[in-house]
Amino acid sequence: MAFSMLQLFLFGALGPRLVRELGVSPAALGWTTTVGFGTAAVLSPVGGRVVDRMGPRRSLVLLLSVSAVTLALIGAAPGPGFLLAAVALGGVPQALANPATNKAILAAVAPARRGPVTGMKQSGVQVGAFAAGLPLTALAGGIGWRGAVWTAAATAALAALWALRALPADPADAAELASKAAAPRGSLVPRGSIAWLAVFSLFLGCGIASVNTYVALFGAQRLGMGPTAAGALVAVLGVAGIGGRVGWAKAARPGRAEWLPGGLAAGAVGAAALLAAALAVPALVWAGVVAVGVFAVSANAVSMVLVMQRSAPGRAGQDSALVAAGFFAGFAVGPSLFGPLAETGRYGPGWLLVAAEFAAACAVATTWAVRERRAGPAEVRGPGLRVGRGR
């Protein structure tokens, strides 16, 4: 999970250096995120089917290998155009990440422990944020940003070798192959609870992506922070997200989990307000990134717990991919909306835009939770399938 989205955090943490050394404008910096996650959003529904058929180990080896190639190409980019092409390739591991890891959890972890384990694996994304924001940013100060990105690429390649050797082989017995052949293909359009979670994730992703991409540049351009200190904002965001994802996912038990997304999105509105207030009181930027990690970033982990609680048998990979597609679409849209404001230095309106996106996520999640409560003891698991809560 850390490697699947590492490029996003690298662009955010290394943004001040890319703007200065590679001639990337603030708006173009936003387009790197838009291209990468736009590709991931398009590929995610198909990626879920690929994972359901390939199995988690083969999918994870593929994910890590493509991540290594993507990072190596980013490190070699001579200019913004090549950078965008390399970033598009990075959409492949993003599309595979949630389906592959969720399938691995369903195969290997007892139901009672899936919530905490899901929170732990979702926190891997924030481990990537920490790595980009602190050690890799510090390394860039010594050997240059290209050397730091190539170091990350080599580490991803080593992780691919580890996955190939250490993870259990994907089952390939006749009974399983027959089960795969007989499994319904299902729709590529989310329905029921999965549709609500996908729309919630769309608005959530818009806000999170803007913070990830622009908070370090905001610190450098408007708050007078140096490149390393500005990159540390992304690291703090990552650490806060690790704790939040593990804690909130553990708390996401059936009957309670449905209310968490709306509450966390409401907290994220306050986090965006703190970032806007940092223009007047710069120290508030640290409180703002911590709050974004605890509330906004953590809400995505709760979404994945809900997907596993509600997916029909054989559809965990597909449903995970559909919700992830909504999240990635938000990541594609958010920075492209924020970019023109950053280009003209209007970060105050930019953070208010992020607050509005989190507010929309809150409205969607709360409406869904109310509908679920009114539905009584039945709940939607997957597209259109209703089962009792006790099953």
MOTACOR-V793836 format. One record per residue. N is the residue number from 1. RES is the residue in three letters. PHI is phi as a letter, one per 30 degrees, with the letter a starting at -180 (NA if undefined). PSI is psi as a letter, one per 20 degrees, with the letter a starting at -180 (none if undefined). Layout:
n:res:phi:psi
N:RES:PHI:PSI
N:RES:PHI:PSI
This chain:
n:res:phi:psi
1:MET:NA:h
2:ALA:d:g
3:PHE:d:h
4:SER:d:h
5:MET:b:j
6:LEU:d:h
7:GLN:e:h
8:LEU:e:g
9:PHE:d:h
10:LEU:d:g
11:PHE:d:h
12:GLY:d:g
13:ALA:d:h
14:LEU:c:j
15:GLY:e:g
16:PRO:e:h
17:ARG:d:h
18:LEU:d:g
19:VAL:d:g
20:ARG:d:g
21:GLU:c:h
22:LEU:c:i
23:GLY:i:k
24:VAL:d:p
25:SER:d:r
26:PRO:e:h
27:ALA:d:g
28:ALA:d:h
29:LEU:d:g
30:GLY:d:h
31:TRP:d:h
32:THR:d:g
33:THR:d:g
34:THR:d:g
35:VAL:d:g
36:GLY:d:g
37:PHE:d:h
38:GLY:d:g
39:THR:d:g
40:ALA:d:h
41:ALA:d:g
42:VAL:d:h
43:LEU:d:h
44:SER:e:g
45:PRO:e:g
46:VAL:d:h
47:GLY:e:h
48:GLY:d:g
49:ARG:d:h
50:VAL:d:g
51:VAL:d:g
52:ASP:e:h
53:ARG:c:h
54:MET:d:h
55:GLY:j:q
56:PRO:d:h
57:ARG:d:g
58:ARG:d:h
59:SER:d:g
60:LEU:d:h
61:VAL:d:g
62:LEU:d:g
63:LEU:e:g
64:LEU:d:h
65:SER:d:g
66:VAL:d:h
67:SER:d:g
68:ALA:d:g
69:VAL:d:g
70:THR:e:g
71:LEU:d:h
72:ALA:d:g
73:LEU:d:h
74:ILE:d:g
75:GLY:d:h
76:ALA:c:i
77:ALA:d:p
78:PRO:d:i
79:GLY:a:r
80:PRO:e:h
81:GLY:d:g
82:PHE:d:h
83:LEU:e:g
84:LEU:d:h
85:ALA:d:g
86:ALA:d:h
87:VAL:d:h
88:ALA:e:h
89:LEU:d:h
90:GLY:d:i
91:GLY:d:h
92:VAL:d:g
93:PRO:d:h
94:GLN:d:h
95:ALA:d:h
96:LEU:d:h
97:ALA:d:g
98:ASN:d:g
99:PRO:e:g
100:ALA:d:g
101:THR:d:h
102:ASN:d:g
103:LYS:d:h
104:ALA:d:g
105:ILE:d:g
106:LEU:d:h
107:ALA:d:h
108:ALA:c:i
109:VAL:c:p
110:ALA:d:q
111:PRO:e:h
112:ALA:d:h
113:ARG:c:j
114:ARG:d:h
115:GLY:d:g
116:PRO:d:g
117:VAL:d:h
118:THR:d:g
119:GLY:d:h
120:MET:d:g
121:LYS:d:h
122:GLN:d:h
123:SER:d:i
124:GLY:e:h
125:VAL:e:g
126:GLN:d:h
127:VAL:d:h
128:GLY:d:h
129:ALA:d:g
130:PHE:d:g
131:ALA:d:g
132:ALA:d:h
133:GLY:d:h
134:LEU:b:f
135:PRO:d:g
136:LEU:d:h
137:THR:d:g
138:ALA:d:h
139:LEU:d:h
140:ALA:d:h
141:GLY:d:h
142:GLY:c:g
143:ILE:c:j
144:GLY:j:q
145:TRP:d:h
146:ARG:d:g
147:GLY:d:h
148:ALA:d:g
149:VAL:d:h
150:TRP:d:h
151:THR:d:g
152:ALA:d:h
153:ALA:d:g
154:ALA:d:h
155:THR:d:h
156:ALA:d:h
157:ALA:d:g
158:LEU:d:h
159:ALA:d:h
160:ALA:d:g
161:LEU:d:g
162:TRP:d:g
163:ALA:d:h
164:LEU:d:h
165:ARG:c:h
166:ALA:c:h
167:LEU:d:q
168:PRO:d:q
169:ALA:d:q
170:ASP:d:p
171:PRO:e:q
172:ALA:b:k
173:ASP:d:r
174:ALA:d:h
175:ALA:d:g
176:GLU:d:g
177:LEU:d:h
178:ALA:d:h
179:SER:d:g
180:LYS:d:g
181:ALA:d:h
182:ALA:d:i
183:ALA:d:p
184:PRO:d:q
185:ARG:d:h
186:GLY:i:r
187:SER:c:q
188:LEU:d:j
189:VAL:c:p
190:PRO:d:q
191:ARG:b:r
192:GLY:h:c
193:SER:e:h
194:ILE:d:h
195:ALA:d:g
196:TRP:d:g
197:LEU:d:h
198:ALA:d:g
199:VAL:d:g
200:PHE:e:g
201:SER:d:h
202:LEU:e:g
203:PHE:d:h
204:LEU:d:g
205:GLY:d:h
206:CYS:e:g
207:GLY:d:g
208:ILE:d:g
209:ALA:d:h
210:SER:d:g
211:VAL:d:g
212:ASN:e:g
213:THR:d:h
214:TYR:c:i
215:VAL:d:h
216:ALA:d:g
217:LEU:d:h
218:PHE:e:g
219:GLY:d:g
220:ALA:d:g
221:GLN:d:h
222:ARG:c:h
223:LEU:c:j
224:GLY:i:k
225:MET:d:q
226:GLY:d:r
227:PRO:e:g
228:THR:d:g
229:ALA:d:h
230:ALA:d:g
231:GLY:d:h
232:ALA:d:h
233:LEU:e:g
234:VAL:d:h
235:ALA:d:g
236:VAL:d:g
237:LEU:e:g
238:GLY:d:g
239:VAL:d:g
240:ALA:d:h
241:GLY:d:h
242:ILE:d:g
243:GLY:d:g
244:GLY:d:g
245:ARG:d:g
246:VAL:d:g
247:GLY:d:g
248:TRP:d:h
249:ALA:d:h
250:LYS:d:h
251:ALA:d:i
252:ALA:d:m
253:ARG:d:q
254:PRO:e:p
255:GLY:j:h
256:ARG:c:h
257:ALA:e:h
258:GLU:d:h
259:TRP:c:i
260:LEU:d:g
261:PRO:e:g
262:GLY:d:g
263:GLY:d:g
264:LEU:d:h
265:ALA:d:h
266:ALA:d:g
267:GLY:d:h
268:ALA:d:h
269:VAL:d:g
270:GLY:d:h
271:ALA:d:g
272:ALA:d:h
273:ALA:d:h
274:LEU:d:h
275:LEU:d:g
276:ALA:d:h
277:ALA:d:i
278:ALA:d:i
279:LEU:d:h
280:ALA:c:h
281:VAL:b:n
282:PRO:e:h
283:ALA:d:h
284:LEU:d:i
285:VAL:d:h
286:TRP:d:g
287:ALA:d:h
288:GLY:d:g
289:VAL:d:h
290:VAL:d:g
291:ALA:d:h
292:VAL:d:g
293:GLY:d:g
294:VAL:d:h
295:PHE:c:f
296:ALA:d:g
297:VAL:d:h
298:SER:d:h
299:ALA:d:h
300:ASN:d:h
301:ALA:d:g
302:VAL:d:h
303:SER:e:g
304:MET:d:h
305:VAL:d:g
306:LEU:d:h
307:VAL:d:g
308:MET:d:h
309:GLN:d:h
310:ARG:c:i
311:SER:d:q
312:ALA:d:q
313:PRO:e:p
314:GLY:i:i
315:ARG:c:j
316:ALA:d:g
317:GLY:d:g
318:GLN:d:g
319:ASP:d:h
320:SER:e:g
321:ALA:d:h
322:LEU:d:g
323:VAL:d:g
324:ALA:d:h
325:ALA:d:g
326:GLY:d:g
327:PHE:d:g
328:PHE:d:h
329:ALA:d:h
330:GLY:d:g
331:PHE:d:h
332:ALA:d:h
333:VAL:d:g
334:GLY:e:g
335:PRO:d:h
336:SER:d:h
337:LEU:d:h
338:PHE:d:h
339:GLY:e:g
340:PRO:e:h
341:LEU:d:g
342:ALA:d:h
343:GLU:e:h
344:THR:c:j
345:GLY:i:j
346:ARG:c:m
347:TYR:d:h
348:GLY:e:g
349:PRO:e:h
350:GLY:d:g
351:TRP:d:h
352:LEU:d:h
353:LEU:d:g
354:VAL:d:g
355:ALA:e:h
356:ALA:d:h
357:GLU:d:g
358:PHE:d:h
359:ALA:d:h
360:ALA:d:g
361:ALA:d:g
362:CYS:d:g
363:ALA:d:g
364:VAL:d:g
365:ALA:d:h
366:THR:d:g
367:THR:d:g
368:TRP:d:g
369:ALA:d:h
370:VAL:d:g
371:ARG:d:g
372:GLU:d:g
373:ARG:d:g
374:ARG:d:h
375:ALA:d:i
376:GLY:i:b
377:PRO:d:i
378:ALA:d:q
379:GLU:b:q
380:VAL:d:p
381:ARG:c:o
382:GLY:i:a
383:PRO:d:n
384:GLY:i:i
385:LEU:c:p
386:ARG:c:p
387:VAL:b:r
388:GLY:d:q
389:ARG:d:h
390:GLY:d:i
391:ARG:c:none
